[in-house]
Amino acid sequence: MLSRFQRLFKIITQLGFTQVGLFALYKLGLKTGYFKRDPKPFPNPSLRLLFDFPSKEELLAILGADGLTRLITEADEIVDGKFRIFGGELTEIKLDLGLPPRHWTEYETHEADIPYAHLPHPDIKYIWEPARFGWAFTLGRAFHATDERKYVEAFWRYFETFDRANPVNIGPHWMSGQEVAIRLMALAWAAQAFWDARVSTNQQLGCLAASIAEHAERIPPTLLYARSQNNNHLTSEAAGLYTASLALPDHPDAEKWRKLGIKWLNWSFENQIDENGEYIQHSVNYHRLMLQLALWVNFLNTKDTKKHKEKTKGNLNEPLCSLCLNKKAQQNLALATRWLVELTDSISGNTPNLGANDGAYIFPLANGDFRDVRPVVQAASKIFLNETPFGTGAWDEMALWFKHSNVETFQRSNVEMFNLPTLKPTPNTWASLYVTSGNLRLAHADQLYLDLWWQGQNIAIDPGTYLYNAESPWDNRLAATQFHNTVTVNGLDQMTRASRFMYLDWSTGRVVEKSDSHIVAEHDGYRKQGVTHRRAVSFDKNSWRVEDNLQTFKPSNLQPYAYCLHWLLQDGEWKLESSDEKVEMSLQTQHGLVKVIIHASSITHHSSAFSLVRAGKLLYGNAEIPPTRGWYSPTYGVKIPALSLALEMTASNAVQFITEFQLIPDP
């Protein structure tokens, strides 16, 4: 364990003085009460509509009969007070927490004995999620498709409950600038969705405009916290400010919001996307969130102001601002879109469950499973690449809502296919080998983790996240190396875990060679142990071969190295046979049989052991099993059983593991 001084020293030297200094200023503001200043009142702000919604006929054509039925079912659940939290279980839309009226800083600093544990749910994300108003998009889509008044009435009922129970800056819903920004954007969209509704009154719309102003005023004071995080917080808050500046053009702070939004949006898209198109948080879910924010601000930029004036009978006579994204930001967004296209399974629309997955899906403007990224990828591809990678389907609805009004304003570049460590030898099977390098905010210790797909099924899978804020052992433990499809040395992570959310001493990975059917990569996460891990992945006919070589460059004088090769596989019927150094497992899947054959070799072999675990229970072998092994979390707060197969070997020097995945389709 790191001492407090060691941890602080590493944070400063590895994150940099700027990020640490900004965070310290934020903490100082909390301690001194700086953030408790009362917001400036601005009565009766004028609300501008921002969007060019599709026609009812266009929406119904994309939805089709089945899609409309699904949309109505989900919207009716919301009318009845339930929504699918993090895309999973039906949960109550609870917006009145019944808490005493205390400033949000008291929850952040745990003053007045109000730690998270005293809130209605021990995990703050369960409190925040209903108040993101993501369900408002479902109500708006359903109203647009059916003209049913009940969807409008439901929105106003929930909004008025929130507005009454959560005055500006009072309570936990105002703690996070990012949460405030996400809610602000949802409210701006809802204003237009229900603007002309027969049951929307001028008083209700006025209250909504005032709430948007209050939300916008909350963001700038703590923007330094978002900057210190250098992640989705900054991008979300910049997008929220930019939205508010356009929605409330006569507000005295509108120009300040606009400049801050443009500045930090460009900074984020320029600096948080690397040369391969990967987002700084190394997470598919956060990558999708970033692209949704880009779609949102791009749509605001390219709004047809002439149609907008006509629709509002000339009341809004100021044009929207010019395009705010610079050329570098646009180019990076094209790269980021290409990155997610490459990692999307064309059959299921799912992706590897890479990195932190907290269930964030902020603009649900299409039907589909939470894991299906095609709506976002298709919309982003149309706008940033001028492509449609998935043909036509229900996923096109998001592109309809985010339609690009003025394509000439966006300078598209021909984005060349870069060398992502993916192999796609046939239309039915593909693999992704995770390799990353650089001074970046890695959330999971998962270098050389392999994701394997066959006929739309994720065979070898990433465990996901499950929960951030829970009692041990579920305090974000699935981020550890031992739960990923890679090799662990001496039971250690590839990086130093400094907190529940932070790794330090980042490992560096690199691709050594790559062809259409073969890839070799290595990482240095175990350099302090004197070990380098190199993995080669290849495909031939119906078989994947994974060769792991653990090379030592420091003599082990005290005790042998403990190596562990781990595979997390989808749940199913299985059979297993093993000998001292070989295991053969048969796994029945929906489309056929997968045979997994593993063996290991070493000149200085001391001992080896196999184990198979499901949902924290030992099925085969003899080993101490943590309760967190053998689980898969497809979205936040959800965990389902998976099969965890591990081969452990102790040896004094180098070790080689060979794994074969034989894919045998049903006759």
C-alpha positions in Angstrom: 0.0 0.0 0.0 1.2 3.5 -0.8 1.7 5.9 2.1 -0.1 9.2 2.0 3.0 11.0 1.1 3.9 8.5 -1.7 0.4 8.7 -3.1 0.5 12.5 -3.1 3.9 12.6 -4.7 2.9 10.2 -7.5 -0.4 12.1 -8.1 1.5 15.4 -8.5 4.3 14.1 -10.7 2.0 11.9 -12.9 -1.1 14.0 -13.2 0.8 17.2 -13.3 0.7 20.4 -11.3 -2.1 22.0 -13.3 -4.7 19.3 -12.6 -3.7 18.9 -9.0 -3.6 22.6 -8.5 -7.1 23.1 -9.9 -8.4 20.3 -7.7 -6.8 22.0 -4.7 -8.5 25.3 -5.5 -11.8 23.5 -5.8 -11.3 22.0 -2.3 -10.3 25.4 -1.0 -13.5 26.9 -2.4 -15.5 24.2 -0.5 -13.7 24.8 2.7 -14.0 28.6 2.7 -17.7 28.6 1.6 -16.9 30.4 -1.7 -19.4 28.2 -3.6 -22.2 29.2 -1.2 -22.7 32.6 -2.8 -26.3 33.2 -3.8 -27.0 33.1 -7.5 -27.9 36.4 -9.3 -31.6 36.6 -9.9 -32.8 37.2 -13.5 -36.6 37.3 -13.8 -38.5 36.0 -16.8 -35.7 34.9 -19.1 -36.8 34.6 -22.8 -36.4 31.0 -24.0 -35.3 30.3 -27.6 -36.1 27.0 -29.3 -33.0 25.4 -30.7 -33.9 22.3 -32.7 -35.4 21.4 -36.0 -37.4 18.3 -35.1 -38.3 15.6 -37.7 -41.8 15.4 -38.9 -44.2 12.9 -37.4 -44.2 11.1 -40.7 -40.4 10.8 -40.8 -40.4 9.5 -37.2 -43.1 6.9 -37.8 -41.4 5.7 -41.0 -38.2 4.9 -39.1 -40.0 3.4 -36.0 -42.3 1.1 -37.9 -45.1 -0.8 -36.1 -42.8 -2.7 -33.8 -40.7 0.3 -32.9 -43.7 2.4 -32.2 -45.1 -0.3 -29.9 -41.8 -0.5 -28.0 -41.6 3.3 -27.7 -45.1 3.5 -26.3 -44.5 0.7 -23.8 -41.4 2.5 -22.4 -43.2 5.9 -22.4 -46.2 4.4 -20.6 -43.8 2.9 -18.0 -42.5 6.5 -17.4 -46.1 7.8 -17.1 -46.6 5.2 -14.4 -43.6 6.5 -12.5 -40.9 3.9 -13.6 -37.9 4.1 -15.9 -35.1 1.7 -16.8 -32.2 2.9 -14.8 -28.8 2.6 -16.6 -30.7 0.8 -19.3 -31.5 -2.1 -16.9 -34.2 -2.7 -14.3 -37.4 -0.7 -13.9 -36.9 1.8 -11.1 -39.0 4.5 -9.5 -38.5 8.0 -10.8 -37.7 9.5 -7.4 -37.0 13.3 -7.6 -38.1 14.4 -4.2 -35.6 12.9 -1.8 -37.3 14.3 1.3 -34.1 15.8 2.7 -33.6 18.9 4.8 -32.8 22.0 2.8 -29.0 22.1 2.9 -26.6 23.6 0.4 -25.0 21.1 -2.0 -21.5 21.8 -0.6 -22.5 20.2 2.7 -23.1 16.9 0.9 -19.8 17.3 -1.0 -17.8 18.0 2.2 -20.0 15.7 4.5 -20.7 18.7 6.8 -23.6 18.4 9.3 -23.1 14.6 9.4 -24.6 14.0 5.9 -22.3 11.5 4.2 -23.5 9.6 1.2 -24.6 6.7 3.5 -27.3 8.9 4.9 -28.8 9.6 1.5 -31.8 7.5 0.3 -29.3 5.2 -1.6 -25.7 4.5 -0.6 -24.5 5.0 -4.2 -25.0 8.6 -5.3 -25.4 7.5 -8.9 -28.8 6.0 -8.1 -29.9 9.3 -6.8 -28.5 11.4 -9.7 -29.7 9.2 -12.6 -33.5 9.9 -12.4 -32.7 13.6 -12.2 -30.7 13.6 -15.4 -34.1 13.7 -17.1 -33.0 11.2 -19.7 -36.5 9.7 -19.6 -37.8 13.0 -20.9 -36.5 12.1 -24.4 -38.7 9.0 -24.4 -41.7 11.0 -23.4 -40.9 13.6 -26.1 -40.5 11.0 -28.8 -43.7 9.3 -27.8 -45.6 12.6 -27.9 -44.2 13.5 -31.2 -45.3 10.1 -32.6 -48.7 9.9 -31.0 -49.9 13.4 -29.9 -51.0 11.8 -26.6 -51.4 14.4 -23.9 -50.5 12.0 -21.1 -46.8 12.2 -22.1 -46.7 16.0 -21.8 -48.6 15.9 -18.5 -46.2 13.3 -17.2 -43.2 15.5 -18.0 -44.6 18.6 -16.3 -45.6 16.6 -13.3 -42.0 15.3 -12.8 -40.4 18.7 -13.6 -42.6 20.5 -11.1 -41.8 17.9 -8.5 -38.1 18.3 -9.1 -38.3 22.1 -9.2 -40.2 22.3 -6.0 -38.1 19.8 -4.0 -34.7 20.9 -5.3 -34.3 24.7 -5.2 -31.2 26.0 -6.9 -28.0 24.8 -5.1 -30.0 23.0 -2.4 -29.5 19.2 -2.1 -27.3 16.5 -3.7 -28.8 17.1 -7.2 -26.7 20.3 -7.4 -23.4 18.7 -6.2 -22.0 17.9 -9.7 -21.6 20.4 -12.4 -21.7 17.6 -14.9 -25.1 16.3 -13.6 -26.4 19.9 -13.7 -25.2 20.3 -17.4 -26.8 17.0 -18.5 -30.1 18.0 -16.9 -29.9 21.4 -18.5 -29.6 20.0 -22.0 -32.5 17.6 -21.4 -34.6 20.5 -20.2 -33.7 22.6 -23.2 -34.8 19.7 -25.5 -38.0 19.1 -23.5 -38.9 22.8 -23.8 -39.2 22.4 -27.6 -40.7 18.9 -27.4 -43.7 20.2 -25.4 -43.7 23.9 -26.5 -46.8 23.7 -28.7 -48.6 21.1 -26.6 -52.1 21.9 -25.7 -51.4 21.3 -22.0 -48.2 23.4 -21.7 -49.0 26.8 -20.2 -46.9 30.0 -20.4 -46.3 29.7 -16.7 -44.9 26.2 -17.0 -42.6 27.3 -19.9 -41.5 30.3 -17.9 -40.6 28.2 -14.9 -38.6 25.9 -17.3 -36.7 28.8 -18.7 -35.9 30.1 -15.2 -34.7 26.6 -14.2 -32.4 26.4 -17.3 -30.9 29.8 -16.2 -30.3 28.5 -12.7 -28.6 25.4 -14.0 -26.3 27.5 -16.2 -25.4 29.8 -13.4 -24.4 26.8 -11.2 -21.7 25.5 -13.7 -19.0 28.3 -14.1 -18.0 28.5 -10.3 -16.9 24.9 -10.2 -15.6 24.6 -13.8 -12.1 24.3 -12.3 -13.1 20.9 -10.8 -14.1 19.7 -14.3 -10.8 21.0 -15.7 -8.9 19.2 -12.9 -10.6 15.9 -13.9 -9.8 16.4 -17.7 -12.5 14.0 -18.8 -16.2 13.9 -19.6 -17.0 16.4 -16.8 -15.4 19.2 -18.8 -17.0 18.3 -22.1 -20.4 17.9 -20.6 -20.3 21.2 -18.7 -19.0 23.1 -21.7 -21.8 21.7 -23.8 -24.3 22.7 -21.1 -23.0 26.3 -21.0 -23.1 26.5 -24.8 -26.6 25.2 -24.9 -27.8 27.7 -22.3 -26.2 30.6 -24.1 -28.3 29.8 -27.2 -31.5 29.0 -25.3 -31.4 32.2 -23.2 -29.9 34.8 -25.5 -31.1 37.8 -23.5 -29.6 36.6 -20.2 -26.8 38.9 -19.1 -24.4 36.0 -18.8 -25.3 34.4 -22.1 -22.2 35.7 -23.9 -19.9 34.5 -21.0 -21.5 31.1 -21.2 -21.1 31.0 -25.0 -17.4 31.8 -24.8 -16.7 29.4 -22.0 -18.6 26.6 -23.9 -16.8 27.2 -27.2 -13.4 27.4 -25.5 -13.6 24.2 -23.5 -15.5 22.2 -26.1 -12.7 22.8 -28.6 -10.1 22.2 -25.9 -11.7 18.9 -25.0 -12.1 17.6 -28.5 -8.5 18.7 -29.3 -6.8 17.3 -26.2 -8.9 14.4 -25.0 -8.9 12.4 -28.3 -5.6 10.8 -29.3 -4.1 10.2 -32.7 -5.9 6.9 -33.0 -9.3 8.4 -32.1 -9.5 6.9 -28.6 -11.0 9.0 -25.8 -8.9 9.9 -22.8 -11.0 7.8 -20.4 -10.3 4.5 -22.3 -14.0 3.5 -22.0 -16.4 2.6 -24.8 -19.3 4.0 -22.7 -17.6 7.3 -22.1 -16.5 7.4 -25.8 -20.1 7.1 -26.8 -21.0 9.9 -24.3 -18.4 12.2 -25.8 -19.7 11.5 -29.4 -23.2 12.3 -28.3 -22.1 15.6 -26.9 -20.3 16.3 -30.2 -23.5 15.5 -32.1 -25.5 17.7 -29.8 -23.3 20.8 -30.1 -22.9 20.3 -33.9 -26.6 20.2 -34.3 -27.0 23.4 -32.4 -24.3 25.0 -34.6 -25.9 24.1 -37.9 -29.5 24.9 -37.0 -31.4 26.4 -39.9 -32.1 29.8 -38.4 -34.5 30.9 -41.2 -36.9 28.0 -40.5 -36.4 28.6 -36.8 -37.6 32.2 -37.1 -40.6 31.2 -39.3 -41.6 28.5 -36.8 -41.5 30.9 -33.9 -43.3 33.7 -35.9 -40.3 35.9 -36.0 -40.0 36.4 -32.2 -36.4 35.2 -32.2 -34.7 37.7 -34.4 -31.1 37.0 -33.4 -29.2 34.4 -35.4 -27.6 31.4 -33.8 -23.8 31.7 -33.4 -21.5 30.5 -36.1 -19.9 27.1 -36.1 -18.0 26.7 -32.8 -15.9 23.6 -33.5 -12.5 24.3 -35.1 -10.8 22.2 -37.7 -8.7 20.2 -35.3 -11.7 19.3 -33.2 -13.6 18.2 -36.3 -10.7 16.0 -37.4 -10.4 14.4 -34.0 -14.2 13.7 -33.9 -13.9 12.0 -37.3 -11.1 9.8 -35.8 -13.1 9.1 -32.7 -16.0 8.0 -34.8 -13.8 5.7 -36.8 -12.5 4.2 -33.6 -16.0 3.3 -32.4 -17.0 1.9 -35.8 -14.1 -0.5 -35.6 -15.1 -1.8 -32.2 -18.8 -2.3 -33.0 -20.0 -5.7 -33.7 -22.0 -5.4 -37.0 -24.5 -8.2 -36.0 -25.5 -7.2 -32.5 -24.5 -3.6 -32.4 -22.6 -4.2 -29.2 -19.0 -3.4 -28.4 -16.4 -4.7 -26.0 -17.3 -3.7 -22.4 -14.0 -1.8 -22.3 -13.2 0.5 -19.4 -15.5 2.2 -16.9 -19.2 1.6 -17.7 -21.5 3.6 -15.5 -24.6 3.3 -17.6 -24.3 6.8 -19.1 -26.6 7.2 -22.2 -27.5 10.9 -22.0 -29.6 11.4 -25.2 -31.6 8.2 -25.7 -33.1 9.2 -29.1 -33.6 5.7 -30.5 -35.0 2.3 -29.5 -32.5 -0.4 -28.7 -30.6 -2.1 -26.0 -28.4 0.0 -23.8 -25.3 -1.9 -25.2 -26.3 -1.2 -28.8 -24.1 1.7 -29.9 -25.4 1.8 -33.6 -27.7 4.8 -33.1 -24.7 6.9 -32.0 -22.2 5.4 -34.4 -24.5 5.8 -37.4 -25.4 9.4 -36.5 -21.7 10.3 -35.9 -20.6 8.5 -39.1 -23.1 10.5 -41.2 -22.0 13.8 -39.8 -18.3 13.3 -39.2 -17.4 10.7 -41.9 -20.2 11.1 -44.4 -20.7 7.3 -44.2 -23.5 4.9 -43.1 -21.6 1.8 -41.8 -24.7 -0.2 -40.8 -27.1 0.4 -43.7 -30.7 1.3 -42.7 -32.5 0.2 -39.5 -34.1 1.3 -36.3 -30.7 2.8 -35.3 -31.2 5.6 -37.8 -33.7 7.4 -35.5 -30.9 9.2 -33.6 -29.5 10.5 -36.9 -33.0 11.8 -37.7 -33.2 13.8 -34.5 -29.6 15.1 -34.9 -29.9 15.7 -38.6 -27.2 17.8 -40.2 -29.0 20.9 -41.5 -26.1 22.5 -43.3 -23.5 19.9 -44.5 -21.4 22.5 -46.3 -20.3 24.1 -43.0 -18.5 21.0 -41.8 -15.1 20.3 -43.2 -15.0 16.5 -43.4 -11.6 14.9 -43.9 -10.9 11.5 -45.5 -10.1 9.6 -42.4 -7.7 6.8 -43.2 -8.2 3.5 -41.4 -5.6 3.3 -38.7 -4.0 0.3 -37.1 -6.4 -0.4 -34.3 -5.5 -3.8 -32.7 -8.5 -5.5 -34.1 -8.7 -8.6 -36.3 -11.7 -9.2 -38.5 -10.8 -12.2 -40.7 -14.4 -13.3 -41.5 -17.9 -11.6 -41.3 -18.8 -13.9 -38.4 -15.9 -13.6 -36.0 -13.5 -10.9 -34.9 -11.3 -10.1 -32.0 -10.0 -6.9 -30.2 -6.7 -6.8 -28.4 -6.5 -3.8 -26.0 -3.2 -2.0 -26.2 -2.7 1.6 -25.1 0.1 3.9 -24.2 0.7 7.5 -23.0 0.1 9.7 -20.0 -3.7 8.9 -19.9 -6.3 8.3 -17.2 -6.6 4.5 -17.3 -9.6 3.3 -15.3 -9.0 -0.4 -15.7 -5.7 -2.3 -15.5 -6.4 -4.3 -18.7 -3.4 -4.1 -21.1 -3.5 -7.0 -23.7 -7.0 -7.9 -22.6 -8.7 -9.9 -25.5 -12.3 -9.6 -26.5 -13.6 -12.4 -28.8 -16.8 -12.4 -30.9 -18.6 -15.1 -32.9 -21.8 -14.6 -34.8 -22.9 -11.6 -32.8 -22.0 -13.3 -29.4 -19.4 -12.0 -27.1 -17.5 -15.2 -26.2 -14.5 -13.9 -24.3 -15.8 -10.9 -22.4 -14.7 -7.9 -20.2 -16.2 -8.0 -16.7 -17.4 -4.3 -16.8 -17.8 -2.1 -13.7 -20.9 -3.1 -11.7 -20.7 -0.5 -8.8 -18.4 2.4 -7.8 -19.8 3.2 -4.4 -20.5 0.1 -2.5 -19.1 -1.8 0.5 -16.1 -4.0 -0.1 -15.6 -6.2 -2.1 -17.8 -4.4 -4.6 -16.1 -1.0 -4.5 -15.1 -0.9 -8.2 -13.0 -4.1 -7.9 -13.7 -5.4 -11.4 -11.2 -2.9 -12.7 -8.4 -5.1 -11.5 -6.1 -7.1 -13.9 -7.1 -10.5 -12.4 -10.7 -10.2 -13.7 -9.7 -9.4 -17.3 -8.7 -11.7 -20.2 -4.9 -11.3 -19.7 -2.1 -12.6 -17.5 -1.4 -11.5 -14.0 2.1 -11.7 -12.4 2.5 -12.3 -8.7 -1.2 -11.4 -8.1 -0.5 -7.8 -8.8 -2.3 -5.2 -11.0 -0.5 -3.9 -14.1 -0.5 -0.5 -12.5 -0.6 1.0 -8.9 -4.1 1.4 -7.6 -4.2 4.7 -5.7 -7.9 5.0 -5.0 -11.3 3.6 -6.0 -11.2 5.5 -9.3 -7.5 6.1 -9.9 -4.5 4.1 -11.1 -1.0 5.5 -11.2 2.3 4.2 -12.7 0.5 3.8 -16.0 1.6 0.8 -18.0 2.7 1.3 -21.7 1.6 -1.0 -24.4 2.6 -1.2 -28.1 1.8 -3.2 -31.2 4.8 -5.0 -32.4 3.4 -6.3 -35.7 0.0 -6.6 -37.4 -1.5 -8.2 -40.5 -5.0 -9.1 -41.6 -5.0 -12.3 -39.5 -2.2 -11.8 -37.0 -1.3 -9.3 -34.3 1.5 -9.2 -31.7 1.7 -6.6 -28.8 3.4 -6.2 -25.5 3.2 -4.1 -22.3 5.6 -3.2 -19.5 3.1 -3.2 -16.6 5.3 -5.7 -14.7 8.6 -4.1 -15.3 9.1 -3.7 -11.6 8.7 -7.4 -11.3 11.3 -8.0 -14.0 8.7 -9.4 -16.5 7.6 -8.3 -19.9 4.3 -9.7 -21.3 4.0 -10.3 -25.1 0.8 -11.6 -26.6 0.3 -12.9 -30.2 -3.2 -13.4 -31.6 -3.9 -15.2 -34.9 -6.8 -16.8 -36.8 -6.8 -19.8 -39.1 -10.0 -21.4 -40.5 -12.3 -21.7 -37.5 -9.8 -21.4 -34.8 -8.3 -18.5 -32.8 -4.8 -19.0 -31.2 -3.5 -16.8 -28.4 0.1 -17.1 -27.4 1.3 -15.4 -24.2 5.0 -15.2 -23.5 6.2 -13.9 -20.2 9.9 -13.0 -20.4 12.0 -12.3 -17.4 14.9 -9.8 -17.4 15.6 -9.9 -13.6 16.6 -13.0 -11.8 14.1 -14.2 -9.2 16.4 -14.9 -6.2 13.8 -15.2 -3.5 10.9 -17.1 -4.9 9.4 -18.2 -8.2 7.1 -16.0 -10.2 3.4 -16.7 -9.9 1.7 -16.4 -13.3 -2.1 -16.6 -13.9 -3.8 -16.7 -17.3 -7.5 -15.8 -17.0 -10.4 -16.0 -19.4 -13.9 -14.7 -18.6 -16.4 -16.5 -20.9 -20.1 -16.1 -21.5 -22.2 -18.3 -19.3 -23.5 -21.6 -20.7 -23.4 -25.4 -20.5 -19.8 -26.6 -20.1 -17.6 -29.7 -19.8 -14.0 -29.6 -18.6 -11.1 -32.0 -18.6 -7.6 -31.2 -17.3 -4.1 -32.6 -16.7 -1.1 -31.1 -15.0 -0.5 -28.5 -17.6 -3.5 -28.6 -20.0 -7.2 -27.9 -19.8 -9.9 -28.5 -22.4 -13.3 -26.9 -21.9 -16.3 -27.2 -24.2 -18.9 -24.4 -24.0 -22.3 -24.6 -25.7 -23.4 -21.3 -27.1 -26.5 -20.2 -29.1 -24.8 -20.8 -32.4 -22.6 -23.8 -31.7 -19.8 -25.2 -29.6 -16.7 -23.3 -28.5 -13.8 -25.4 -27.4 -11.2 -23.7 -25.2 -7.9 -25.5 -25.0 -5.1 -24.1 -22.7 -1.7 -25.4 -21.9 1.4 -23.9 -20.4 5.1 -24.6 -20.5 8.3 -23.5 -18.7 11.8 -24.8 -18.3 11.7 -24.1 -14.6 8.1 -25.2 -13.9 7.3 -25.6 -10.2 3.6 -26.1 -10.0 0.3 -25.4 -11.8 -3.4 -25.4 -11.1 -6.7 -24.9 -13.0 -9.9 -23.4 -11.6 -13.3 -22.7 -13.0 -15.6 -20.2 -11.2 -19.1 -19.0 -11.8 -20.7 -16.2 -9.8 -18.1 -16.4 -7.0 -18.5 -20.1 -6.6 -15.8 -22.7 -7.4 -17.0 -25.2 -10.0 -13.7 -27.0 -10.7 -10.2 -27.1 -9.1 -8.9 -26.1 -5.7 -8.3 -22.4 -5.0 -9.4 -19.6 -2.8 -12.0 -17.7 -4.7 -12.9 -14.0 -4.2 -16.7 -13.3 -4.4 -16.1 -10.9 -7.3 -14.8 -13.6 -9.7 -17.0 -15.1 -12.3 -19.3 -12.1 -12.9 -20.2 -9.9 -15.9 -21.7 -6.4 -15.6 -23.4 -5.3 -18.9 -24.4 -2.0 -17.3 -24.1 -0.2 -14.0 -25.6 -1.9 -11.0 -26.2 -5.1 -12.9 -24.2 -8.3 -12.6 -24.9 -11.7 -14.2 -23.0 -15.0 -13.9 -20.1 -15.7 -16.2 -17.5 -18.5 -16.4 -14.0 -17.6 -15.1 -11.4 -20.0 -16.3 -7.8 -19.6 -14.9 -4.5 -21.5 -15.2 -2.0 -20.6 -12.5 1.7 -21.6 -12.8 4.7 -20.9 -10.7 8.1 -20.8 -12.4 11.5 -19.3 -11.8 11.9 -17.8 -15.3 9.9 -17.4 -18.5 6.5 -19.0 -19.1 4.4 -19.6 -22.3 0.7 -20.0 -22.3 -1.2 -21.1 -25.4 -4.9 -20.8 -25.7 -7.0 -22.1 -28.7 -10.6 -21.1 -29.3 -12.2 -23.6 -31.7 -15.5 -22.4 -33.2 -17.7 -25.3 -34.2 -21.1 -24.1 -35.6 -24.2 -26.2 -35.1 -25.1 -28.4 -38.1 
